[in-house]
């Protein structure tokens, strides 16, 4: 197998290695920050749902309807239904959100 690194000088290989280390470090920083933001979002969502039990119930009902609709759509697809009648439940509450 041909390796492009064979044509590089030691200094060029070293620079390439340093570049890869920097890139890997930047990726780790990005992933860590992304994880922190996701954790903050989940905490905020949990707080919001805790403070608004009715909102929690509505979201649960909508998710349940969405799952049931998806299951029905899958059954129709398996049975050969050519024109899917599946409509996203969330579209009823937030039309034009797509």
Beta strands, then each sheet from edge to edge (+ up, - down):
end
